[in-house]
Amino acid sequence: MKKELGTFLLLVLLCVVVAILNPRFLAPANLQNMARLIGMYGIFSIGLGLVIITGGIDLSVGSVFALLGVVMSMMLTEWGWPSALAVVAIIGLGTALGALHGLLITKVRVQPFIVTLCGLLFYRGLARFISNDETKGFGTGAGFETLKTLATGSVLGIPTPFVLLIIISVVMWVVLHRSVYGRYLYAVGRNETAARYSGINSEKMVASAYIILGALVGIAGIVFAFYTNSISPSSHGNSFELYGIAAAVLGGCSLRGGEGSVVGILIGTALLQVLQNLVNLLGIPSSLNFAVLGAVILIGVIADQILQRRPARVKPA
């Protein structure tokens, strides 16, 4: 809880500083756009957080976004699929890819880094192949206006992606922090061997984390595709996995596994988007975006190392 509190205080301080440096930060249009981005990034960051809690990693998220975006566009504009069927198919495809990762990691015993690194290359290449390396989009949205409005619209002035994030966060908070499943997930992340000897099916727990991540990437992939309305198979979703990992690490997830919370991941996601907004509002060169992201991840990992090395305080008798 100390990690989450520290990150939250940093977020509040950063918001105050940005608002002082540029009052446009508090403009309704800017806050609404930032809430939309927090919603979209937060959805899949929660899934990445679950995977990190198990001690795993997923480097293929950005490429999966590209593949799902291309397929979604082709389903609606070229193949004439009904909107509802296309949504179910995309979420199902994301879930299936997550299940494939879980199977390779738990049954074939391939390291998560290798499995998802290969996925990063394979899914990006597949997206470029099936689209003939051409940019896809949705045009005016004729025939699926309702779906486009749901993905890009607002509810009582609150962007739909942010509302969706809140709903998913509440569900995942209950699952992770108030259920037997959550306790098992933390146990596997802390010590998989001990968890197995305790009667926990560690393989099933690890695989389930990747499946949940795949489903959340499917949901976020639909929203992102409509948000950009232009899916370039060679660049769509580039480095999204890094944003998700950074949000999870900033929010208190340890790359060793066994630590993390939904609230922390949300705070980490918000902090990253405020930093991004700071770069834009202050006219800082966008080329520094990745430098800021790299520094944030490094600071988070260093803080985790320092906290791990601090000796436990012994209470006097």
C-alpha positions in Angstrom: 0.0 0.0 0.0 2.9 2.3 0.6 4.0 2.1 -3.0 0.5 3.0 -4.2 0.3 6.0 -1.8 3.7 7.3 -2.9 2.7 7.1 -6.6 -0.6 8.8 -5.9 1.1 11.7 -4.1 3.5 12.0 -7.0 0.5 12.1 -9.4 -1.2 14.8 -7.4 2.0 16.8 -7.2 2.6 16.4 -10.9 -0.9 17.6 -11.7 -0.5 20.7 -9.6 2.8 21.5 -11.2 1.5 21.0 -14.7 -1.6 23.1 -13.9 0.6 25.9 -12.7 2.9 25.8 -15.7 0.1 25.7 -18.2 -3.5 26.4 -17.1 -4.8 24.7 -20.2 -4.2 21.4 -18.3 -7.5 22.0 -16.5 -9.5 22.8 -19.6 -12.5 20.5 -19.9 -11.4 19.4 -23.4 -7.9 18.4 -22.2 -9.2 16.6 -19.1 -11.7 14.7 -21.3 -9.1 13.6 -23.8 -6.7 12.6 -21.0 -9.5 10.5 -19.4 -10.1 8.8 -22.7 -6.4 7.9 -23.0 -6.3 6.7 -19.4 -9.3 4.5 -20.1 -7.8 2.9 -23.2 -4.3 2.3 -21.8 -5.6 1.3 -18.4 -7.8 -1.6 -19.7 -4.9 -3.6 -21.0 -2.4 -2.4 -18.4 -4.6 -4.2 -15.8 -4.1 -7.4 -17.8 -0.4 -6.9 -18.0 -0.3 -6.3 -14.3 -1.9 -9.7 -13.6 0.7 -11.3 -15.8 3.5 -9.5 -14.0 2.0 -10.5 -10.6 2.5 -14.2 -11.7 6.2 -13.3 -12.5 5.6 -13.3 -16.2 5.8 -10.7 -19.0 4.2 -10.1 -22.4 6.1 -8.2 -25.1 3.6 -8.9 -27.9 0.8 -6.6 -26.8 1.5 -3.9 -29.3 1.7 -6.3 -32.2 -1.6 -7.9 -31.1 -3.2 -4.5 -31.3 -2.0 -4.1 -34.9 -3.3 -7.6 -35.8 -6.7 -7.1 -34.1 -7.1 -3.6 -35.5 -6.5 -4.8 -39.1 -8.8 -7.8 -38.7 -11.5 -5.6 -37.2 -11.4 -3.1 -40.0 -11.5 -5.9 -42.6 -14.4 -7.6 -40.9 -16.6 -4.5 -40.9 -15.6 -2.7 -44.1 -14.6 -5.6 -46.5 -16.3 -8.8 -45.2 -19.5 -7.2 -44.1 -19.7 -8.8 -40.7 -22.4 -7.6 -38.2 -21.0 -5.3 -35.5 -21.8 -7.6 -32.6 -20.2 -10.6 -34.3 -17.1 -8.7 -35.1 -16.7 -7.5 -31.5 -17.1 -11.0 -30.2 -14.7 -12.4 -32.8 -12.0 -9.8 -31.9 -12.3 -10.3 -28.2 -12.3 -14.1 -28.8 -9.2 -13.8 -31.0 -7.3 -11.8 -28.3 -8.4 -14.4 -25.7 -7.2 -17.2 -27.9 -3.8 -15.6 -28.4 -3.5 -15.2 -24.6 -4.4 -18.9 -24.2 -1.8 -19.9 -26.7 0.9 -17.9 -24.8 -0.3 -19.6 -21.5 -0.1 -23.0 -23.1 3.4 -22.5 -24.5 4.6 -21.1 -21.1 3.0 -23.7 -18.8 3.0 -26.9 -20.9 5.9 -26.5 -23.4 7.9 -24.7 -20.7 9.1 -21.9 -22.9 10.1 -18.7 -21.1 7.5 -15.9 -21.2 10.1 -13.5 -22.6 10.8 -15.8 -25.6 7.1 -16.7 -26.2 6.0 -13.1 -26.3 9.0 -11.8 -28.1 8.3 -14.3 -30.9 4.6 -13.1 -30.8 5.8 -9.5 -31.1 7.5 -10.4 -34.4 4.9 -12.9 -35.7 1.7 -10.9 -35.1 3.2 -7.8 -36.6 4.3 -9.7 -39.7 0.9 -11.4 -39.9 -0.9 -8.1 -39.7 1.2 -6.7 -42.5 0.7 -9.8 -44.6 -3.1 -10.0 -44.4 -3.5 -6.3 -45.1 -0.9 -6.3 -47.9 1.0 -3.7 -45.8 -1.8 -1.2 -46.4 -3.3 1.1 -43.9 -6.8 0.1 -42.9 -9.6 2.2 -41.4 -13.3 2.5 -40.9 -14.1 5.5 -43.1 -17.4 7.1 -42.2 -18.5 4.1 -40.2 -21.5 3.4 -42.5 -23.3 0.2 -41.3 -21.7 0.2 -37.8 -22.4 3.7 -36.6 -23.7 2.5 -33.2 -20.5 0.5 -32.5 -18.3 3.5 -33.5 -20.3 5.8 -31.3 -20.0 3.5 -28.3 -16.3 3.2 -28.8 -15.6 6.9 -29.3 -18.5 8.6 -27.5 -19.2 9.7 -24.0 -21.6 8.9 -21.2 -22.8 12.0 -19.3 -19.7 13.8 -20.5 -17.3 11.0 -19.4 -15.5 9.2 -22.3 -16.8 5.7 -22.9 -13.3 4.1 -22.6 -12.9 5.6 -19.1 -16.4 4.3 -18.1 -15.4 0.9 -19.4 -12.1 1.1 -17.4 -14.0 1.8 -14.2 -16.3 -1.2 -14.8 -13.4 -3.5 -15.6 -11.4 -2.2 -12.7 -14.2 -2.9 -10.2 -14.6 -6.4 -11.5 -10.8 -7.1 -11.5 -10.4 -5.6 -8.0 -13.0 -8.0 -6.6 -11.3 -10.9 -8.5 -7.8 -10.1 -7.5 -8.3 -8.8 -3.9 -11.5 -10.5 -2.7 -11.4 -14.0 -4.1 -9.6 -17.3 -3.7 -8.4 -16.9 -7.3 -6.5 -13.7 -6.4 -4.9 -15.2 -3.3 -3.7 -18.1 -5.5 -2.4 -15.8 -8.1 -0.2 -13.9 -5.6 1.0 -17.2 -4.1 2.1 -18.4 -7.5 3.9 -15.2 -8.2 5.7 -15.2 -4.9 6.8 -18.8 -5.1 5.5 -21.1 -7.8 7.1 -24.3 -6.3 5.7 -23.7 -2.9 2.3 -22.9 -4.3 2.3 -26.1 -6.2 3.2 -28.1 -3.1 0.3 -26.3 -1.3 -2.1 -27.9 -3.8 -2.5 -24.9 -6.1 -2.6 -25.6 -9.8 0.1 -23.1 -10.7 0.0 -23.9 -14.4 -3.7 -23.1 -14.6 -3.2 -19.9 -12.6 -0.4 -18.6 -14.9 -2.3 -19.6 -18.1 -5.4 -17.8 -16.8 -3.5 -14.5 -16.3 -2.4 -14.6 -20.0 -6.0 -15.4 -21.1 -7.4 -12.5 -19.1 -4.8 -10.2 -20.6 -5.7 -11.4 -24.1 -9.4 -10.6 -23.5 -8.6 -7.1 -22.2 -6.3 -6.5 -25.1 -9.2 -7.5 -27.4 -11.5 -5.0 -25.7 -8.9 -2.2 -25.7 -7.9 -3.1 -29.3 -11.5 -2.3 -30.5 -11.5 1.0 -28.7 -8.1 2.0 -30.0 -8.9 1.1 -33.6 -11.9 3.3 -33.6 -10.1 6.1 -31.8 -7.3 6.3 -34.4 -9.7 5.3 -37.3 -6.5 4.5 -39.1 -4.6 1.2 -38.6 -1.1 1.1 -40.1 0.0 -2.6 -39.7 3.6 -1.5 -39.4 3.2 1.0 -36.6 -0.2 0.6 -34.9 0.2 -0.3 -31.2 4.0 0.2 -31.3 5.5 0.1 -27.8 2.1 -0.3 -26.1 3.5 -3.2 -24.1 6.1 -0.8 -22.6 3.4 1.6 -21.5 1.5 -1.2 -19.8 4.6 -2.5 -18.1 5.6 1.0 -17.0 2.1 1.6 -15.6 2.2 -1.7 -13.7 5.7 -1.1 -12.3 4.9 2.4 -11.3 1.7 1.2 -9.6 3.6 -1.2 -7.4 3.8 -4.4 -9.4 7.2 -6.1 -8.8 8.8 -7.7 -11.8 9.8 -10.5 -9.5 6.1 -11.3 -9.2 3.7 -11.6 -6.2 3.1 -7.9 -5.7 0.7 -5.4 -7.2 -2.8 -4.0 -7.1 -5.5 -2.8 -9.5 -5.6 0.6 -7.8 -1.9 0.9 -8.2 -2.0 0.1 -11.9 -4.7 2.7 -12.4 -2.6 5.3 -10.6 0.5 4.3 -12.7 -1.5 4.6 -15.9 -2.8 8.1 -14.9 0.7 9.2 -14.0 2.1 8.2 -17.4 -0.7 10.0 -19.2 -0.2 13.2 -17.2 3.6 13.0 -18.0 2.6 12.6 -21.7 0.3 15.6 -21.4 3.0 17.6 -19.7 5.3 16.9 -22.7 2.6 18.1 -25.1 1.5 21.2 -23.2 5.0 22.5 -22.5 6.2 22.0 -26.0 8.8 19.5 -25.1 10.0 17.6 -28.2 8.0 14.5 -28.7 11.2 12.6 -29.5 11.8 12.6 -25.7 8.6 10.5 -25.1 10.5 7.2 -25.0 13.3 8.8 -23.0 10.7 9.8 -20.3 9.1 6.3 -20.5 12.5 4.6 -20.1 13.4 6.8 -17.2 10.1 6.1 -15.5 10.5 2.3 -15.8 14.1 2.5 -14.5 13.1 4.6 -11.5 10.3 2.2 -10.7 12.6 -0.8 -10.8 15.3 0.9 -8.7 12.7 1.9 -6.1 11.5 -1.8 -6.0 15.1 -2.9 -5.5 15.6 -0.5 -2.7 12.4 -1.5 -0.9 13.3 -5.2 -1.3 16.7 -4.7 0.3 15.4 -2.7 3.3 15.7 -4.9 6.4 12.5 -5.6 8.3 12.1 -3.6 11.5 11.9 -5.8 14.5 9.4 -4.7 17.1 10.7 -4.5 20.7 9.4 -7.2 23.0 
